[in-house]
């Protein structure tokens, strides 16, 4: 059970390759099996590397289990974050976010924005030999989201300030809650305050403009018009959408490029799919929804990158009742950690699990039952489809415009959110 109070928390969260389960889990699964006890984040805990128990936990959110994230995340995210909210507040906030996703993905303006920003970023690389890909695509995905949500244009300086604050915000998630100047925890709280102030100022400015009939409606206006939400909830929804939309999408795009660099045959298949789509369009003609629906191999590549790369290692839950599951009894009040990575890399579920093989997704329904890349139950990530759409458009132009190589020692690191050892430094070469 490790040291008093801190238990095995440091070993559990120790950075490791995200395309592996890490030494801590390897050692304990081999010694105790797929479900074992530990002492994590200040309390007794059950760690589950078992697919059935993980699904049981996810499907019984709000009934037998509740969200239980560390104090640092509560301080940084705020009480109205979708990640932390429970019960009726969670349902209300999630419904608003789902309405944003559904409205946005069906808008031609979103497709146009995602493609134009893709083309613009790739054009800016023309004279570069190397690029820090993960950093670059964070700017791309942030630009798409702030454009669609807040109507902030790419040339607006506010875009860069928002990105910088979000990067600081992210670093604080996994920090120790030490309230001293200069710590990641303190810096993250300050960054969230700046972001909240910026969004609140925009809301108040919009309210004045709407009274005068000076605005065309965008999604921030839709949020503002929701009378069931208070100001803090409105700000939190904006920050949740921005965070999920830019960080997760940028990481998935980086993982796709990483695995394709190591899989030349799959890269060639992907290129052929996009060449076929491009051959049926005019030289300057942009993509549309019908083109996206033809990207079947692209979908398999993204799904396999999610399985292998593991953007989310685990979630934090706590039991609200004594629970019996098969031969296991989990007492009320214990922490529970379902490990998604372990299921994604389980050889009893996936043949050659450490091999990047998009063709295993030919039966998507069957594969979805063996993976939880976007979580599950009432807390399943609502923005997955929107993220994949902008990634597919970016990949279309990337594979037709560039060849790339990664450094031999590059790897994705679970920290616990995914970072890259070298920031995904790519050597790039234009195809024409």
KATARA-V420790 format. One record per backbone hydrogen bond with DSSP energy under -0.5 kcal/mol. NH is the residue of the N-H (numbers start at 1). CO is the residue of the C=O. If there is no record, write none. Layout:
((NH,CO) (NH,CO))
This chain:
((3,7) (6,4) (7,3) (8,39) (9,6) (12,8) (13,9) (14,11) (16,414) (18,412) (20,17) (25,21) (26,22) (27,23) (28,24) (29,25) (30,26) (31,27) (32,28) (33,28) (33,29) (36,47) (38,45) (40,43) (42,5) (43,40) (45,38) (46,335) (47,36) (48,46) (48,337) (49,34) (49,47) (54,50) (55,51) (56,52) (57,53) (58,54) (59,55) (60,56) (60,57) (61,58) (62,65) (63,60) (64,60) (65,60) (66,318) (68,316) (73,70) (74,70) (75,71) (76,72) (77,73) (78,74) (81,78) (84,81) (85,81) (89,86) (90,86) (91,87) (92,88) (93,89) (94,90) (95,91) (96,92) (97,93) (98,94) (99,95) (100,96) (101,97) (102,98) (103,99) (104,100) (105,101) (106,102) (107,104) (110,107) (111,107) (112,108) (113,109) (114,110) (115,111) (116,112) (117,113) (118,114) (119,115) (120,116) (121,117) (122,118) (123,119) (124,120) (125,121) (125,122) (126,123) (128,125) (131,426) (133,131) (133,424) (134,423) (135,423) (136,132) (137,133) (138,134) (139,135) (140,136) (141,137) (142,138) (143,139) (144,140) (145,141) (146,142) (147,143) (148,144) (149,145) (150,146) (151,147) (152,146) (153,151) (156,153) (159,156) (160,157) (161,157) (162,158) (163,159) (164,160) (165,161) (166,162) (167,163) (168,164) (169,165) (170,166) (171,167) (172,168) (173,169) (173,170) (175,172) (178,176) (179,177) (180,178) (183,180) (187,183) (188,184) (189,185) (190,186) (191,187) (192,188) (193,189) (194,190) (195,191) (196,192) (197,193) (198,194) (199,195) (200,196) (201,197) (202,198) (203,199) (204,200) (205,201) (206,202) (207,203) (208,204) (209,205) (210,206) (211,207) (212,208) (213,210) (214,209) (219,148) (220,149) (222,218) (223,219) (224,220) (225,221) (226,223) (227,225) (229,226) (234,230) (235,231) (236,232) (237,233) (238,234) (239,235) (240,236) (241,237) (242,238) (243,239) (244,240) (245,241) (246,242) (247,243) (248,243) (248,244) (249,244) (250,246) (251,247) (252,248) (253,249) (254,250) (255,251) (256,252) (257,253) (258,254) (259,255) (260,256) (261,257) (262,258) (262,259) (263,260) (267,263) (268,264) (269,265) (270,266) (271,267) (272,268) (273,269) (274,270) (275,271) (276,272) (277,273) (278,274) (279,275) (280,276) (280,277) (281,278) (285,282) (292,288) (293,289) (294,290) (294,291) (295,292) (296,294) (299,295) (300,296) (301,297) (302,298) (303,299) (304,300) (305,301) (306,302) (307,303) (308,304) (309,305) (310,306) (313,311) (315,338) (317,315) (317,336) (318,66) (319,334) (320,64) (321,64) (323,330) (325,323) (325,328) (328,325) (330,323) (331,329) (333,319) (334,331) (335,44) (336,317) (337,46) (338,336) (339,48) (339,337) (340,313) (340,338) (341,313) (343,339) (344,340) (345,341) (346,343) (347,345) (349,346) (350,346) (353,350) (355,352) (357,355) (360,357) (361,358) (362,359) (363,360) (364,362) (367,363) (368,364) (369,365) (370,367) (371,368) (375,372) (378,58) (379,376) (380,377) (381,374) (384,381) (387,383) (388,384) (389,385) (390,386) (391,387) (392,388) (393,389) (394,390) (395,391) (396,392) (397,393) (398,394) (399,395) (400,396) (401,397) (401,398) (402,398) (403,429) (405,427) (407,425) (410,407) (413,419) (414,16) (415,413) (415,417) (419,413) (421,411) (423,420) (426,131) (426,424) (427,405) (428,129) (428,426) (429,403) (431,401))
